[in-house]
Amino acid sequence: MFYFLPTFLILYYLSSARNLALLVGSLFFYAWGEPVFVTLLLILILANYSFGLWLSAKRDRKGGSLRMALAVAFNLLILAWFKYAGFLAAQFGIASLDANPPHLPLGISFFTFHAISYLIDINRGDARVERNPLQLGLYISMFPQLVAGPIVRYKNIFRELSDRAVSLERFALGIRLFAIGLGQKVLIADVLASIVDQVFGLPASELIASTAWLGLVSYTLQIYFDFSGYSNMAIGLAHMLGFTFPENFNFPYISQSISEFWRRWHISLSSWFRDYVYIPLGGDRRGRIRTYVNLWTVFLLCGLWHGASWNFIVWGAYHGTLLAWERKAGQAFLQSIWRPLAHAYTLIAVALGWVLFRCTSLDHAAYFYKTLLGLGTGTNDMNPPDRFLSHGVILALTVGAVCSTPALATVERWLATRRPYLATSMGSALAMVCLALAALGVANSSYSPFIYFRF
């Protein structure tokens, strides 16, 4: 914010070779956080550039399928080695690898999925092969989305790699989105992070039901504003550079079902799995049983994508089961009941799933679930909720609850139809207040955890 971004933007707009400036800036950005693995990133870029040329030269369908399988396997093996080798070693008793698992490179799940997207898009004919290695490197390593997403499809962005423009209005929109995203991250997610860490860190003997629910509600808001905040920052930065990144969150906590939740949460990931895994497996075109199996398969893989842990596998199976139930009978049932009840079901189901996300092991999750149900071993005089509820936390919970709904957006749209200038001015003023307060928060605090870095 204070050094890299302003310096980069000045050099970028002064440069006559902006793609080269953006590629160098992106590699420098990655090296700032993960210098050891810049070489890995460059190897992956060059390998996928070569795979793209190889795929474009296919002579027959059979040969093309084999080439595609080998190219995708290369990327998945890299991801599997760094992300899952330690987990598999623990399951199969490989002590040396279990004790010293490979270090997980920042953002590896994101940039390998970008590479696979490129290969699949050109293999399907949805986009042309990239013959300029600089532009492919730019697509894979572009710093706004390099370590945190959203997952940008090559077919949706390849034209902007060679031809894009930035107007003053678009740059201003980018600043506004960046400021709002930074405010979501620093003013809500980071404030709630400290209470979440404290509550989820309590042993079973010191945790009571009311405090567990407070911790879970706080985490439910923290994970949303942490990740949607970073997504908005990335989308805003992309606008400043002339790129269009996809929307990644659309008020998921107003959903009336788990199916709707996944159309609103981490949209770029869920649509990636839908188009590149679920539909190729047959989707819902091969009978009811096969549809359930496909849903389960996709969400087990989605769970594994988030982390090499039994917690994430169970979380994926949990969501796959809920989606299969909704596909079989639940959707009709949810549409027939009072909408607030359907909304309550969705919120509770999603929040209970987040327990698996946040806990460090299945045993940890088990005692947390027991405590939520009032079956824990903690006594009421130990760690009551008011011990954790400072004025800042209460404010963050309140603002977070309101901002997780379209309430402010609805007011802005209403004003836009009657007082467009006022609506624009209020939106810009709110963004600038967020930017100023968040900048102060960043400058004055060293505690700014980012949940999705470990993915």
N, C-alpha and C positions, 0 to 999 in steps of 0.2 A: 504493500500500500504506500509506504513512505519513500521507498528507494527504487525498487525494481519497476513498479508500474508506471510512475510518471516518467522515469528515465527511458523506459522502453517505448512508451507512446510518442515521446518527442523524437527519438531516433527513427521509429517506424514511419512517422509522417514526413520526416525529412529525407528518408531514403528513397532512392529511385528504383530499388529492387526490394519491394516490400515483402515478397514471399521469402526471400533469403533472410531478410531482417527478422521476420516472424519465426522462421525455423531456428535461426541462431539464438534468438531470444527464448524460444521454447526449450531448447536443449540446455541453455544456461539456467533457466528456471528449474528444470528437473535436476540439474547438477547441484543446485543450491540445496536441495533437500536430500538427494540420493546420488552423490557423485560416482559411487562405485558402479552403478547400473546404467550409466549413460551408454556405455559400450553395448550392453544388452539391448537397449532401445535401438541403437543404430544397427545392430545385427538383425533385429526383427524387421526393421524398415527395409534393409537391403534384401533380406530373404523374401519378404512378401512382394517387393518390387519384381524380383526374379520369378517368383511363383506366378505373378500376374501375367508377365510376358509368356511364360510357359503355358498357362491356361489359354491365353488368346491364340496360341499356335496349335491348339488341339485339332486333330484330323478326323476323329470319329467320336461318337458318343461314349463308347466303352473306354477308350483311352482318356477322354476328357473326365469321366467320372473317377477314374483311378488317380489322375493328376489332382483333381479337386480333393479327394480323400487324403492324399499325401500332404497337400499344402495345409489343409485344416488340421491334420494330425500333428504337423510340425508345431503349429501355434499352441495346440492343446497340450502337447508334451512339455513345452516350456512352462505353461501355466501350471500343469500338474506337478512338475518337479519342484518349483519354488513354493507352491501353495499347499500341496497335499502330500509331499514326500514324508514330512515329519509325522503327519497324522497316520499315514499308512504304516510307517515304521513302528509306531506305537501299537497298532492293531496286530501286527505280525511279529512283534518281538525283536525287531532289528535294533539292538541297543545303541550301536554307534550312531546311527542316523537319528534315532529318537532323542538322544542326548544332545546332538548338534544338528538340528534341522536347518535347511537352507534359509537364509534371511529373505523375508518377503519384500520384493521391490515395491515401492509406492506405485499405486495405480495399475498394477499388472493386469488385474481383471478387466479394467477399462480398455487399456491399449491393445490387449490381445483380442478383445471382442471387436474393436474397431478394425483390426487387421482381418479378422474372419469375415466381417461385414463386407469389406472391400473385395475379398476373394469370391464370396458368394454372389455379390452383385454383378461382377463382371462375368462370372460363369453362367449366370442366368440371362445375361444380355440386358440387365437393367441399367448398366452404366458401361462406358468405354474403359478399356484398359488404360492405366496411367503410364505413359512412356517417359514422363519427366520424373526422375527419382526425387527431385527436390519437392515437387508438389505432393507426392505420396508421403514423403517424410513429414511434410507439413500437416497432412490430414491425420496421421497417426499420433504426432507429437504435439499438436497445437496446445499451448499451455493453458488456455481457459478450461479445457475439458480433460487434460492429460491425466490428472490423478483423482478426479472426482466426478467425471461425466458432466452432462448427460451423454449417453451413447449416441453418437451422431452417425447416421448411415452414410456411406460413401456416395450412394446414388442420389442422396438429397443435397450433397454439398459440392460435388466434383466441379460443377460449373463455376461456383464462387471461388474455387482455388485459382482459376485463371482470369476471372472477370468479375469484379465486385466494386462497389462504390459506397462511400459513406457521406451522407448529408449531415448538415449541422443538426437537423431534427433527429436523425437516427442516432447520432453520437450522444445527444442529450437524453434520448430514451435509454441508451446503454448505461449512462451514468445513473439514471434513476433506478433502473433494475438492479444495478450493482449495489447502490446505496441501500435499497430495500433488502436485498439478500444479505448484505453485511449486518444490517440491523436485526434481521431474523436470527442470524448466527450468534452475534455478540450479545444483543440485548435480551434475547429470550433463551436460546439454547444453552449458552454458556452460563447464564445465571442459574438455570435449572440443573445444569450438569453437576454442580457441587452437592446439591441435595440428593440427586440420584446416586452419586457415588457413595455418599454416606449411608443411605438407606439400604442399598443393595450390598454394601459391605458389612452390614450387621450380621453377626452369627445368629443362628436359629433361636438361641436362648435369650436374645436381646431384642427380637423383632416381634411387634404386635400387629394385629390385622389393620388397624387404622393407619399406622405408619407405613405398612406395606402398600396399602392402596394409594397413599400420598406419593410414595416413591414411584409406583407404576403409572399414575396419572402424569407425574412430572416427566417420566421417561417417554411416555407416549407423545407428549408435546416436544420434548427435547429432540428426539430422533427426527421428527417431522421438520422442525425449524432448522435443525442442524443441516440436514441434507437438502431440503428445499431452498434454504438460504444459499448454500454453495451452488446449487443449480441456477438460481437467479443471478448470482454473481457471474457465473460462467456465461449465461445467456446475455447478460449486460455487456461483458467484455467482448463477446462475439459481435454484438451490434457496433461497438466502438471500432472494430476491425473490419466491418463490412460483411460478416458472416451471419447466417440465420441458423441458430440452434433450435431444436425442438423443445416444446414445453415438456417439463418433466413431472410436474405435480399440478393437479387441478382439484384442490380442496378435497382430498381423499376422506377426511373425517366426517363429511356430510353424507357418505354413501349409505344406501339402503340394503346392501348385500355385500358379501365378500367379492362376488364377481364384479360389481361396480367399483369396489375399492381398488381392485387391480387394474381397472381402466383409468384410475385417477392417480395411483401411487407409482412412483418411479416408472413413468410411462415408457421411457426409452428402453428400459430393461424388459418390462413385461411384453412390449410389442416386439422386441428383438427375439425373445423366446417363442412368441407366437408365430412369427414369420419364418424363423430359421430352424425351429425345433418342432413345435406343436403341429403346424400345417404339414411339413414334410413327413411326420409320423402318421399322418392320416387325419389329424384334427378330429372332427366329429362326423366324418363321412363314412366310417366303417363300423357302425353299430354302437350301441350303448356301452357295452363292456369295453370295447377298444377305446372309446372316448374317455372313460374313467381311467384306464391304464395310461393313456396319453397325458391326461391332466396330472396324474400322479408322477409320471416320469418327468414332466416339465418342472414341477415344483420341487421334486427331489433335487434336480439339477440346479434350480434357482436357489435352494437352500445351500447346496454345496458351493455355488458361486459366491455366496456371502461369506463363507468361511469353512475351514477344514475342522469340523467339530461335530460331534453327535447332536449338540444342541441345534445346529443349523439344519441337519438332516431331519430331525424330528419336527422342526419348525416348517420345513418344506412339506413333509408328509401331512402335517396338521392342516396347512392351507390347501393342499391337494385334496384331502378328505372333505373339507368344507365345500370346496368348489364342486366336487363330484356329487355331494348331497344336494347342493343347490341345483345342479344340472338335472338330477333325477326328480326331485319333488320340491326342494326347498324354495326355488325361485317363485313357483306358483303360490306357495304358502306365504312367502314374504310379501308378495304383491297383494294378497288378500287381507292381510292384517293392517291394523292402524300403523301409519307411517312412522310415528315416533317409536313404536315397538320394534319395527324393522331396523330403524336407525340405532336403537339401543343394543339390539343383538349384534349388529356389525361392530359398533364401537367396543363392546365388551369382548367379542371374539378376537378382534385385532389386538386389543390391549393384552389379553391373556397370551397371545402369541408372542408379544414383545418380551414377555418374561424369559422365554427361551433365548431370545436375541441378546438380552442384557446379562443373564446369569452366566457364570464362568463354567458351569458343568451341569449335567443332568441332576446330580444330587442337590446342587445349589437351587436349581429350578424347582425340584420336588418340595424342599422345605419352604420355598417362597410361596408356591401354590397352596400348601397346607396352611400357611399363615394367612393368606388372603381369604381362605374359607373359614377362618376362626379356629383352626385346629393346631395352631402353633404352640410352642412351649414358652414363649415370652410372657411376662406378667405386665399388667397394665401400667404399673408405675415405672416401667423401663422404656425410655426413648419414646415418649408420646409425640404426636405430630407437631405440637406447638414448639417443640425444641428446634424444629427445622424451618419453621415458617417465619422468616424475617419479612420485613416490609418489601424488600426487593423481590423475594421469591413470590409473595402474594401478588405483587404487581405483574411479574412475569407470567404467572399462571393465568391471571385475568386477561391480560393482553393477548397471551397465546391462545386462550380459548376463543376469544373474539376473532382474532386474525386467522384462525384455522377454518373459519366459515367465510362465505362470500359477502358478509355484511358490509365491510368497507367498500368493496368493489361495487356492490349494489348502490350504495350512496353516491359513489363517484359517477356511475352510469346515469343515475337519476339527475345529478347536477349537470352532467354533460349535455343532457337534452334540454335543459332550461337555462343554465348559465355556463356555457362551455369554458369561458375564460376563467371563471371561478374554480371550476373543476380542475383545470390544468394547473392553476396556481396552487390550489390546495394539495394536489398530488405532488407537485415539485417541492413545495415547502415541507411536506411530510418526509419525502426522500432526503432532503438536505438535513433535516433534524436527525433522521436515522443515521446519516453519514457522520454528522458531527459527534453525536453521542457514542456511536460505535467506534469511531476513531479514538475518542478519549478512552473508551473501554479497552481497546487494543493497546494503547500506549501505557495505560496504568495497570495492566494485569498481564501476568505471564501464564495464566490458566486459561487455555483456549483449546480444549480437546476437540478432535474431529473424528466422529464415530466411523466414518466410511474410509478413513485411511487404512484400516486393517483389512479392508476388502480388496 
